[in-house]
Amino acid sequence: MGNEHKPIDCEEVLRSLISYLDGELDKAATADIDHHLKHCRTCYSRAEFERHLTELSRKIGPSKAPAELRRRLARLVEGF
């Protein structure tokens, strides 16, 4: 009975993918996604892409936006 997984579709997996990769889901949800990823090549590929992108982002670290971009964003925000 411990090996039963709630069938989830690709949309559910993609909605929860970042939380899954960050280890923020409970054990049951994690197991359900693990099971889905073992059987769905499309979602598995997406998860691997996101995992590698996250690793790369962590290696690069935070960076400061160029001054002109910050000014443009500030003008956009002020317009709301």
C-alpha positions in Angstrom: 0.0 0.0 0.0 3.0 2.3 0.5 3.8 2.2 -3.2 0.4 3.7 -4.4 0.6 7.1 -6.0 -2.1 9.5 -6.8 -2.2 9.8 -10.6 -1.4 13.3 -11.6 -1.3 14.9 -15.0 1.4 17.0 -16.7 -0.3 20.2 -15.9 -0.2 19.4 -12.1 3.4 18.5 -12.3 4.4 21.7 -14.1 2.4 23.8 -11.7 4.4 22.2 -8.8 7.7 21.7 -10.5 9.7 24.6 -8.8 8.4 23.7 -5.4 9.2 20.0 -6.1 12.8 20.9 -7.2 13.2 23.2 -4.1 12.1 20.3 -1.8 9.1 22.3 -0.5 6.5 19.6 -1.1 5.3 17.0 1.4 6.4 13.4 1.0 3.2 12.2 -0.7 3.2 15.0 -3.3 6.9 14.4 -3.9 6.3 10.7 -4.4 3.5 11.4 -6.9 5.7 13.7 -9.0 8.6 11.3 -8.8 6.3 8.6 -10.1 5.0 10.8 -12.9 8.5 11.8 -13.9 9.6 8.2 -14.2 6.8 7.6 -16.8 6.6 10.9 -18.7 9.6 11.8 -20.8 8.3 15.3 -21.5 7.9 16.3 -17.9 11.2 14.6 -17.0 13.0 16.6 -19.7 11.4 19.8 -18.4 12.3 19.0 -14.8 15.9 18.3 -15.8 16.0 21.6 -17.7 14.7 23.5 -14.7 17.1 21.7 -12.4 20.1 22.6 -14.5 18.9 26.2 -14.9 18.5 26.5 -11.1 22.0 25.1 -10.5 23.5 27.5 -13.0 21.7 30.5 -11.4 23.0 29.5 -8.0 26.6 29.2 -9.4 26.4 32.6 -11.1 24.8 34.2 -8.0 22.9 37.5 -7.7 23.8 40.4 -10.0 22.8 44.0 -10.0 20.6 45.2 -12.9 22.1 48.0 -15.0 21.2 51.5 -14.0 19.2 52.2 -17.2 17.1 49.1 -16.7 16.4 50.1 -13.0 15.3 53.6 -14.2 13.0 52.2 -16.9 11.4 49.8 -14.4 10.9 52.5 -11.9 9.1 54.7 -14.5 6.9 51.7 -15.4 6.0 51.1 -11.8 5.3 54.8 -11.2 2.8 54.7 -14.1 0.6 52.2 -12.3 
